[in-house]
Amino acid sequence: MIPFSPPHIDQKIIDAVSDTLRSGWITTGPKTKLFEKKLAAYCGAGSVLCLNSATAGLEIMLRWFGVQEGDEVIVPAYTYAASANVIIHCGAKPVFVDVNAGDFNISAAAIEKAITPRTKVIMPVDFAGFPCDYDVINALAKKHAGSFSARGEVQQKLGRILVLADAAHSIGGVYKGKRTGSLTDASVFSFHAVKNLTTAEGGAVALNLPEPFSNEEIYKRLCVNTLHGQNKDALEKSQKGSWKYDIVEAGYKCNMTDIMAAIGLVELERYDQETLIRRRHIFDLYAFSLSHYPWATVPVFEKDHAQTRSSCHVFALRIKGITEEQRDQIIRNIFDEDVSVNVHFIPVPMMSYYKNLGYDIKNYPQAYANYAAEISLPVFFDLNAEGIQKVMDAVVSSVQKVLNPS
């Protein structure tokens, strides 16, 4: 059976974790702090805070910006539920908008139509690792500054809608020559087990706020906020005579551990020269082979002469002219060939919780059309040439069985 997306765990990672275990320091400590600095340098961000998940990072940033009941956050209908759930946690309203037909990313035209004086945040999602059109989205936030209704000191200081990128898929992605994490006010990465760069679980907030904000000062504040409001972390408390601490706010508990960071440091060191190259190679082979079939729509993963390019996280194949039911049958056929595939994503308005809140997928026709035809193919570091061919054979034969049942 070809799996969908197993992590690349080799001896380097095993040795790094073992070294951390033997060091006597396994929670947030020197390796987490080093990982943060290396991520900031890699992305070109002002500061980076590592946490236990991307979801925590999104919610922490919404709360830092003062998002609360009565506020609205614009988010694409085509995303994982985490993007919307964090808005609900803050008591605010997710305002879903439709996506582009080509790259699955949030529609800038739909964003502009959805902006109201209650809009506090725009949350673009870099679907499958392909960056959104941030020049346009950032310009929209500035364009509507005159109608922005600020609540609280932070919102008044920014004076406009915050652009908070859900970049869970896109570390290493590039937009107009700049890496994700440096493209807007704040970006949040995921290091979950299936992601290109994993720490088993985990995530990071890349801070890139404009003056007069200090990204380093915000980082320090968020360190406190994400560790129960404690004004010293465990590493600082361990210093000679420094045991005493204070709780300065009712904070949260979502710090990254040094065990997780040890994995991340190895992953980041080889990311550009090994991981991204391997994933791009698999994407190229899939795209070349599938482009010969009239029924296949291969995903966009590069444009503008490679000035904008994907992190190659998900190969989102679409089958032209099929129904959702036919897509599901194709998936069953592929699994019968011992190949694992997936669907990214079931649009959030189709989920029971959100349907019960009154959201209707009929209001997001492009999101539904993309979803109904989409099949995510396996992409992982250890997928070899034989495995790639097996995937291709399974996909082609499974599609043809449905399209040409005779």
C-alpha positions in Angstrom: 0.0 0.0 0.0 1.4 3.4 -0.9 0.7 5.7 2.0 -0.5 9.3 1.6 2.0 11.4 3.4 4.3 9.7 6.0 7.0 11.8 7.6 10.6 11.5 6.6 12.2 10.2 9.8 15.8 9.2 9.3 18.8 8.7 11.6 19.6 12.4 11.7 16.2 13.1 13.3 16.5 10.1 15.6 20.0 11.3 16.7 18.8 14.9 17.2 15.9 13.8 19.4 18.1 11.4 21.4 20.6 14.2 22.0 17.7 16.4 23.4 16.5 13.6 25.6 20.0 13.1 27.0 20.5 16.8 27.5 18.1 16.9 30.4 16.2 19.8 28.7 13.1 18.6 26.8 10.6 21.4 27.2 10.9 25.0 25.8 14.6 25.8 25.9 17.7 26.5 23.9 16.7 24.4 20.8 13.3 26.0 20.6 14.9 29.5 20.8 17.5 28.5 18.1 14.7 27.1 15.8 12.8 30.4 16.1 15.9 32.4 15.1 16.6 30.2 12.2 13.0 30.3 11.0 13.0 34.1 11.2 16.2 34.2 9.1 14.8 31.7 6.6 11.6 33.5 6.1 12.9 37.1 6.4 10.4 37.7 9.2 10.9 40.3 12.0 10.5 37.6 14.7 9.1 34.1 15.0 7.3 32.4 17.9 7.2 28.6 17.9 4.1 27.0 19.4 2.4 23.6 19.7 0.2 24.1 16.6 -0.6 26.4 13.8 -4.2 26.6 15.2 -2.8 28.0 18.5 -0.8 30.6 16.4 -3.9 31.8 14.5 -6.0 32.1 17.7 -3.2 33.8 19.6 -2.9 36.4 16.9 -6.6 37.1 16.7 -6.7 37.6 20.5 -3.6 39.8 20.4 -5.4 42.0 17.9 -8.5 42.2 20.1 -10.9 40.2 17.9 -14.1 39.6 19.9 -17.9 39.3 19.7 -19.4 41.5 17.1 -16.3 41.4 14.9 -15.9 39.7 11.5 -13.0 37.8 10.0 -12.9 37.1 6.3 -11.7 33.6 5.4 -12.0 31.4 2.4 -14.8 28.8 2.3 -12.1 26.4 0.9 -9.9 25.6 3.9 -9.6 23.3 6.8 -11.9 23.9 9.8 -9.1 25.2 12.0 -9.1 28.5 10.1 -12.7 29.1 11.0 -12.8 27.4 14.4 -10.3 29.9 15.9 -12.6 32.8 14.9 -15.5 31.1 16.7 -13.3 30.7 19.8 -12.9 34.4 19.9 -16.6 35.0 19.7 -16.4 36.6 16.3 -18.1 35.7 13.0 -16.3 33.9 10.2 -17.3 35.6 6.9 -16.7 33.0 4.3 -15.9 34.0 0.7 -15.4 32.1 -2.5 -12.1 31.1 -4.1 -10.4 31.2 -7.4 -11.0 28.6 -10.1 -7.4 28.2 -10.9 -5.3 28.1 -7.7 -8.0 27.4 -5.1 -6.9 30.5 -3.1 -9.2 33.2 -1.7 -10.7 35.5 -4.3 -9.6 39.1 -3.9 -12.8 40.4 -5.5 -14.8 38.4 -3.1 -12.8 39.8 -0.2 -13.5 43.4 -1.2 -17.3 42.7 -1.4 -17.3 41.2 2.1 -15.5 44.0 3.9 -17.6 46.0 6.4 -16.9 48.3 9.3 -17.0 45.2 11.5 -14.2 43.5 9.5 -11.1 43.2 11.8 -9.0 40.6 10.0 -8.5 39.1 6.6 -7.2 35.5 6.8 -5.9 34.3 3.4 -5.0 30.6 3.2 -2.1 29.5 1.0 -3.8 26.4 -0.4 -1.6 23.4 -1.0 1.5 25.7 -0.5 0.8 28.2 -3.3 0.9 31.8 -1.9 -2.1 34.0 -2.2 -1.9 37.3 -4.1 -0.6 39.3 -1.2 0.0 42.6 -3.0 -3.7 42.8 -3.8 -4.8 41.6 -0.4 -2.5 44.0 1.5 -3.7 46.8 -0.7 -7.3 46.0 0.1 -6.6 46.3 3.8 -5.0 49.7 3.3 -7.7 50.9 0.9 -10.4 50.3 3.5 -8.6 51.9 6.4 -11.0 54.8 6.3 -13.9 52.5 7.2 -12.0 50.5 9.8 -13.6 50.7 13.2 -10.8 50.2 15.8 -11.4 48.8 19.2 -8.5 48.9 21.6 -5.0 50.2 21.5 -3.5 47.6 19.2 -6.2 48.1 16.5 -5.9 51.9 16.8 -2.1 51.6 16.4 -2.4 49.6 13.2 -5.4 51.7 11.9 -6.6 49.1 9.4 -7.6 45.5 8.9 -5.0 43.0 10.0 -3.9 40.5 7.3 -3.2 37.2 9.0 -2.0 34.6 6.6 -2.8 31.0 7.3 0.4 29.7 5.7 0.0 26.2 7.3 0.9 24.6 3.9 3.4 27.1 2.5 6.7 27.3 4.3 9.3 27.7 1.5 6.7 29.0 -0.9 7.7 32.2 -2.7 5.6 35.1 -3.9 7.2 37.6 -6.3 10.7 36.6 -5.1 9.9 36.7 -1.3 9.3 33.8 1.0 6.1 33.2 2.8 6.4 34.5 6.4 7.5 37.9 5.1 4.6 38.8 2.9 2.1 40.4 5.3 1.5 41.4 8.9 1.7 37.9 10.4 1.8 34.4 8.9 1.3 31.1 10.7 3.0 27.9 9.7 2.1 24.3 10.6 4.6 21.6 11.4 2.1 18.8 11.8 3.2 15.3 10.9 2.0 15.4 7.3 3.5 18.8 6.5 6.6 19.4 4.4 8.6 20.4 7.5 7.5 18.6 10.6 8.1 18.8 14.3 5.5 15.9 14.9 3.0 18.6 16.0 3.8 22.2 16.1 3.5 25.6 14.4 5.0 29.0 14.3 3.9 32.7 14.0 6.1 34.8 11.8 5.7 38.5 12.8 6.1 41.2 10.2 4.1 44.1 11.5 5.0 47.6 10.3 6.2 50.5 12.3 5.5 51.8 14.9 5.1 48.1 16.1 8.2 46.3 17.4 8.0 42.7 16.3 10.5 41.7 19.0 8.4 43.3 21.7 5.3 41.6 20.4 7.2 38.3 20.4 8.1 38.8 24.0 4.5 39.6 24.9 3.3 36.5 23.1 5.8 34.3 24.9 4.2 35.4 28.1 0.7 35.0 26.7 1.3 31.5 25.5 2.8 30.2 28.8 -0.1 30.9 31.3 0.8 34.6 31.5 4.0 33.7 33.3 6.7 36.4 33.1 9.6 33.8 33.0 9.8 30.6 31.0 11.4 27.4 32.4 14.7 28.2 30.9 14.9 31.6 32.5 13.7 30.3 35.9 16.4 27.6 35.8 19.1 30.3 36.0 20.9 30.6 39.4 18.7 32.4 41.9 16.0 33.2 39.3 13.3 30.8 40.5 10.8 33.5 41.4 8.1 34.5 38.8 4.8 36.3 38.5 1.6 35.7 36.5 0.8 38.9 34.8 -2.3 37.8 32.8 -4.6 34.8 32.4 -2.6 33.3 29.5 -2.7 30.1 27.5 -0.5 26.9 27.3 0.8 26.3 23.8 4.6 26.5 23.8 6.8 24.3 21.7 9.2 21.8 23.3 12.8 21.3 22.6 12.1 17.7 21.5 9.9 19.2 18.7 12.4 21.9 17.9 15.2 19.3 17.6 13.2 17.6 14.8 12.5 21.0 13.2 16.2 22.1 13.2 17.1 19.0 11.2 14.2 19.5 8.9 15.0 23.2 8.3 18.7 22.6 7.6 17.9 20.3 4.7 14.6 21.9 3.6 15.7 23.8 0.5 18.4 21.5 -0.8 16.6 18.2 -0.2 12.9 18.3 0.8 11.7 21.0 -1.6 13.7 19.6 -4.5 12.3 16.1 -3.9 8.7 17.4 -3.7 9.0 19.5 -6.8 10.4 16.5 -8.7 7.3 14.5 -7.8 5.0 17.4 -8.8 6.8 17.7 -12.1 6.4 14.1 -12.9 2.7 14.0 -12.0 2.0 17.2 -13.9 3.9 16.0 -17.0 2.2 12.6 -17.1 -1.3 13.8 -16.3 -1.3 16.8 -18.7 -1.6 14.3 -21.5 -5.1 13.3 -20.4 -7.9 15.6 -21.5 -9.8 14.9 -18.3 -7.0 16.1 -16.0 -6.6 19.6 -14.5 -3.2 19.8 -12.9 -2.7 22.3 -10.0 -0.9 25.6 -10.4 2.4 25.4 -8.6 4.5 28.1 -10.4 3.9 31.3 -12.3 5.7 34.5 -13.3 8.8 32.6 -14.4 9.2 31.0 -11.0 9.0 34.3 -9.1 5.9 32.8 -7.5 6.0 29.2 -6.6 4.4 26.6 -4.3 6.0 24.7 -1.5 4.6 21.6 -3.3 2.6 20.5 -0.2 -0.5 19.0 -1.9 -0.9 17.9 -5.5 -4.5 18.8 -6.0 -5.6 17.0 -9.2 -9.0 17.8 -10.6 -11.0 15.6 -13.0 -13.0 17.6 -15.5 -16.7 17.2 -15.9 -17.4 14.8 -13.0 -19.8 14.9 -10.1 -18.9 14.6 -6.4 -20.3 11.0 -6.5 -18.1 10.1 -9.5 -15.1 11.6 -7.7 -15.8 9.5 -4.7 -16.0 6.3 -6.8 -12.7 7.2 -8.5 -11.1 7.4 -5.0 -12.6 4.0 -4.0 -11.1 2.6 -7.2 -7.7 4.1 -6.5 -7.7 2.6 -3.0 -8.5 -0.8 -4.5 -5.2 -0.4 -6.3 -3.4 -0.1 -3.0 -2.7 3.7 -3.3 -3.8 6.2 -0.7 -5.2 9.5 -1.8 -7.1 12.2 0.0 -9.3 15.3 -0.6 -8.3 18.8 0.3 -10.7 20.0 1.6 -14.3 19.6 2.3 -15.3 23.3 2.3 -16.1 24.5 5.9 -19.7 25.6 5.1 -20.4 21.9 4.3 -19.6 20.8 7.8 -22.5 20.1 10.2 -21.5 22.7 12.8 -21.3 25.5 10.3 -24.4 24.4 8.4 -26.2 24.6 11.7 -25.0 28.2 12.0 -26.7 29.0 8.7 -23.8 28.8 6.2 -24.8 27.2 2.8 -22.2 25.9 0.3 -24.5 27.1 -2.5 -23.2 30.6 -1.7 -19.7 29.5 -2.6 -20.1 27.8 -6.0 -16.4 27.8 -7.0 -15.4 26.3 -3.7 -17.9 23.5 -4.2 -16.9 22.9 -7.9 -13.2 22.7 -6.9 -13.9 20.3 -4.1 -16.3 18.0 -6.1 -13.6 17.3 -8.7 -10.5 17.3 -6.4 -8.2 14.3 -5.5 -5.0 14.8 -3.6 -2.2 12.5 -4.7 0.6 11.1 -2.5 3.6 13.4 -2.2 6.3 12.5 0.3 10.1 12.4 0.5 10.5 8.6 0.2 8.1 8.1 -2.7 10.4 6.5 -5.3 10.0 6.2 -9.1 8.3 2.8 -8.8 5.8 4.3 -6.3 5.1 7.3 -8.5 4.4 5.1 -11.5 2.1 2.9 -9.3 0.2 6.1 -8.3 -0.1 7.2 -11.9 -1.3 3.8 -13.1 -3.9 3.6 -10.3 -5.2 7.2 -11.0 -5.5 6.7 -14.8 -7.2 3.3 -14.7 -9.5 4.4 -11.9 -10.6 7.6 -13.7 -11.2 5.7 -17.0 -13.3 3.1 -15.3 -15.7 5.9 -14.2 -15.6 8.0 -17.3 -15.7 5.0 -19.7 -17.6 2.2 -17.8 -18.1 0.1 -20.9 
